[in-house]
Amino acid sequence: MTKFDKTKLPSRYVTEGPARAPHRSYYYAMGMTEEEIHQPLVGVATCWNEAAPCNIALSRQAQAVKGGVKEAHGTPREFTTITVTDGIAMGHEGMRSSLASREAIADTVELTMRGHCYDALVGLAGCDKSLPGMMMAMVRLNVPSVFIYGGSILPGKAPQVDEIPEDFRSRDLTVQDMFEAVGRHQNKELSDKALEMLERVACPSAGACGGQFTANTMACVSEAIGLALMNSSGMPAPYESRDQYGEASGHAVMHLLDKNIRARDVVTQKSLENAARVVACTGGSTNAGLHLPAIAHEAGIDFYLDDVCEIFRDTPYFVDLKPGGQFVAKDLFDAGGIPVVMKELRKAGLIHEDCVTASGRSIGEELDRIDREADGRVIYPIDKPITKTGGVVGLKGNLAPAGAIVKVAGIAAENQVFTGPARVFECEEDAFAAVQNRGYEEGEVIVIRNEGPAGGPGMREMLATTAALSGQGMGKKVALITDGRFSGATRGFCVGHVGPEAAHGGPIALLQNGDMITINAIEGELSVDLSDEELAKRKEAWGGPRETIYASGALWKYAKLVGETYKGAVTHPGGKAERHVYMDI
């Protein structure tokens, strides 16, 4: 009844043979036909919810995916999972749930696929952590898989009224501008009325944050790594023409199933390197340094923060996107999107062309089909880049033995070296309150500790604090380091992922006010002017991890399980410890 042989597919356990009559009765109860029951079952997983604009269009797009699966003789089974949306979780206790949600998404997709014995997976996601979480599930299960991004939000436009400062009126707006507007408002440079007008127009549609923040960064990764169809990530969420990509993704997953091309055939050492290249050249989010190792971990590949940063170090930055640059995701799409970006990388020999993609074709074959070239405005030619090295830099030193990461896209070289005395805060709330009250001095290095994956718990992003500093005009006059992380929308000289984290007794836990810290993004150094003997003495006197209020529940569990930041802050042993692969049960 189908061209697919189900004798080796997982769904045979729920659809084939007399013993499965009770199982089939459930499928008949849902209106399925005999033919549909005996076709391959394809999970169509979405992170649809009403939490935020990033997710609101996913349900519509899932219907297009299901149509494509049906046309290709598969039976789609739609299910949903959670999302925690950083833009709403930001700046308060809710942000502790964000990174932990990545693991929950991967876990729940895995459990749903396993529990119902689905044969392949199309995953739709729109928020910062839902993208890597969905891709992690694909690689963990190692089923034929296609990822599709829900699309970016359209840029906002400020009213052309005198109440709003000219710099807001003259540019496209994103949620980043709203966080910075809060800082301007606190600085008495923006009225209550102007703030209210801006908040009504900054985010005018469905879709994820419009700059090269974490969602769009990971959307670009999905294409570069090969799990998504070429150019599928660029089109804004409100465009109903996105449904064509949904339908094509449904067709594609059935083709992969037919050819037995699985997620780990796509996600390899080489494809991870391709993805890191694209992050670097687009000035992408530092969170990629967390998510790429986590995706690699699912396949049993050692691809750590150091490896990501090594690629960042020798990749030109040539795509001019916010927050460091001028343009938003829609502009990149209009300029030809990630395929054109990868074509430029290929010209410099910086792409592995033999990696397989969701279409079944190699990266090289896909790029041969692209006839557009760099426009010189959004996408610069690679031989005339904005800067000669990537927009994200790795740091190491006696303050970060396990590494740290800083985004330098849009920061002039002379501003990439900073030395100043530490001003230490034990959590983000304390730092934000000090920034609001100007409780810091120009030239200082603001230290926010106890915000790592285990110590937070949850490794919160610090956008509210960094945006307030930018809004106060202090983005270049102070630096900031944390064992937590930064939003992809962060501007300024801000170092995240400092490891080992304070909760694990890393040197950041031992800092005191006034210690002289040097951040050198040119040389890749993060150090404190203390001798090894002094650090050892302080470590001996250290009182241990800060106690948190999370003594039970999901965050307690996460803090107990989560590993080191440089390995991706993962919570299970990964592909190396597997004793079976789901697809081969």
Rosetta blueprint (number, residue, H / E / L):
1 M L
2 T L
3 K L
4 F L
5 D L
6 K H
7 T H
8 K H
9 L L
10 P L
11 S L
12 R H
13 Y H
14 V H
15 T H
16 E L
17 G L
18 P H
19 A H
20 R H
21 A H
22 P H
23 H H
24 R H
25 S H
26 Y H
27 Y H
28 Y H
29 A H
30 M L
31 G L
32 M L
33 T L
34 E H
35 E H
36 E H
37 I H
38 H H
39 Q L
40 P L
41 L E
42 V E
43 G E
44 V E
45 A E
46 T E
47 C L
48 W L
49 N L
50 E L
51 A L
52 A L
53 P L
54 C L
55 N L
56 I L
57 A L
58 L H
59 S H
60 R H
61 Q H
62 A H
63 Q H
64 A H
65 V H
66 K H
67 G H
68 G H
69 V H
70 K H
71 E H
72 A L
73 H L
74 G L
75 T E
76 P E
77 R E
78 E E
79 F E
80 T E
81 T L
82 I L
83 T L
84 V L
85 T L
86 D H
87 G H
88 I H
89 A H
90 M L
91 G L
92 H L
93 E H
94 G H
95 M H
96 R H
97 S H
98 S H
99 L H
100 A H
101 S H
102 R H
103 E H
104 A H
105 I H
106 A H
107 D H
108 T H
109 V H
110 E H
111 L H
112 T H
113 M H
114 R H
115 G H
116 H H
117 C L
118 Y L
119 D L
120 A E
121 L E
122 V E
123 G E
124 L E
125 A E
126 G L
127 C L
128 D L
129 K L
130 S H
131 L H
132 P H
133 G H
134 M H
135 M H
136 M H
137 A H
138 M H
139 V H
140 R H
141 L H
142 N L
143 V L
144 P L
145 S E
146 V E
147 F E
148 I E
149 Y E
150 G L
151 G L
152 S E
153 I L
154 L L
155 P L
156 G E
157 K L
158 A L
159 P L
160 Q L
161 V L
162 D L
163 E L
164 I L
165 P L
166 E H
167 D H
168 F H
169 R H
170 S L
171 R L
172 D L
173 L E
174 T L
175 V H
176 Q H
177 D H
178 M H
179 F H
180 E H
181 A H
182 V H
183 G H
184 R H
185 H H
186 Q H
187 N L
188 K L
189 E L
190 L L
191 S L
192 D H
193 K H
194 A H
195 L H
196 E H
197 M H
198 L H
199 E H
200 R H
201 V H
202 A L
203 C L
204 P L
205 S L
206 A L
207 G L
208 A E
209 C L
210 G L
211 G L
212 Q L
213 F L
214 T H
215 A H
216 N H
217 T H
218 M H
219 A H
220 C H
221 V H
222 S H
223 E H
224 A H
225 I H
226 G L
227 L L
228 A E
229 L L
230 M L
231 N L
232 S L
233 S L
234 G L
235 M L
236 P L
237 A L
238 P L
239 Y L
240 E L
241 S L
242 R H
243 D H
244 Q H
245 Y H
246 G H
247 E H
248 A H
249 S H
250 G H
251 H H
252 A H
253 V H
254 M H
255 H H
256 L H
257 L H
258 D H
259 K H
260 N L
261 I L
262 R L
263 A H
264 R H
265 D H
266 V H
267 V L
268 T L
269 Q H
270 K H
271 S H
272 L H
273 E H
274 N H
275 A H
276 A H
277 R H
278 V H
279 V H
280 A H
281 C H
282 T L
283 G L
284 G L
285 S L
286 T L
287 N L
288 A H
289 G H
290 L H
291 H H
292 L H
293 P H
294 A H
295 I H
296 A H
297 H H
298 E H
299 A L
300 G L
301 I L
302 D L
303 F L
304 Y L
305 L H
306 D H
307 D H
308 V H
309 C H
310 E H
311 I H
312 F H
313 R H
314 D L
315 T L
316 P L
317 Y E
318 F L
319 V E
320 D L
321 L E
322 K L
323 P L
324 G L
325 G L
326 Q L
327 F E
328 V L
329 A H
330 K H
331 D H
332 L H
333 F H
334 D H
335 A L
336 G L
337 G H
338 I H
339 P H
340 V H
341 V H
342 M H
343 K H
344 E H
345 L H
346 R H
347 K H
348 A L
349 G L
350 L L
351 I L
352 H L
353 E L
354 D L
355 C L
356 V E
357 T L
358 A L
359 S L
360 G L
361 R L
362 S E
363 I H
364 G H
365 E H
366 E H
367 L H
368 D H
369 R L
370 I L
371 D L
372 R L
373 E L
374 A L
375 D L
376 G L
377 R L
378 V L
379 I E
380 Y L
381 P L
382 I L
383 D L
384 K L
385 P L
386 I L
387 T E
388 K L
389 T L
390 G L
391 G L
392 V E
393 V E
394 G E
395 L E
396 K E
397 G E
398 N L
399 L L
400 A E
401 P E
402 A E
403 G E
404 A E
405 I E
406 V E
407 K E
408 V L
409 A L
410 G L
411 I L
412 A L
413 A H
414 E H
415 N H
416 Q L
417 V E
418 F E
419 T E
420 G E
421 P E
422 A E
423 R E
424 V E
425 F E
426 E L
427 C L
428 E H
429 E H
430 D H
431 A H
432 F H
433 A H
434 A H
435 V H
436 Q H
437 N L
438 R L
439 G L
440 Y L
441 E L
442 E L
443 G L
444 E L
445 V E
446 I E
447 V E
448 I E
449 R L
450 N L
451 E L
452 G L
453 P L
454 A L
455 G L
456 G L
457 P L
458 G L
459 M L
460 R L
461 E E
462 M L
463 L H
464 A H
465 T H
466 T H
467 A H
468 A H
469 L H
470 S H
471 G H
472 Q L
473 G L
474 M L
475 G L
476 K L
477 K L
478 V L
479 A E
480 L E
481 I E
482 T E
483 D L
484 G L
485 R E
486 F L
487 S L
488 G L
489 A L
490 T L
491 R L
492 G L
493 F L
494 C E
495 V E
496 G E
497 H E
498 V E
499 G E
500 P L
501 E L
502 A H
503 A H
504 H H
505 G L
506 G L
507 P H
508 I H
509 A H
510 L H
511 L L
512 Q L
513 N L
514 G L
515 D L
516 M E
517 I E
518 T E
519 I E
520 N E
521 A L
522 I L
523 E L
524 G L
525 E E
526 L E
527 S E
528 V E
529 D L
530 L L
531 S L
532 D H
533 E H
534 E H
535 L H
536 A H
537 K H
538 R H
539 K H
540 E H
541 A H
542 W L
543 G L
544 G L
545 P L
546 R L
547 E L
548 T L
549 I L
550 Y L
551 A L
552 S L
553 G H
554 A H
555 L H
556 W H
557 K H
558 Y H
559 A H
560 K H
561 L H
562 V L
563 G L
564 E L
565 T H
566 Y H
567 K H
568 G L
569 A L
570 V L
571 T L
572 H L
573 P L
574 G L
575 G H
576 K H
577 A H
578 E L
579 R L
580 H L
581 V L
582 Y H
583 M H
584 D H
585 I L
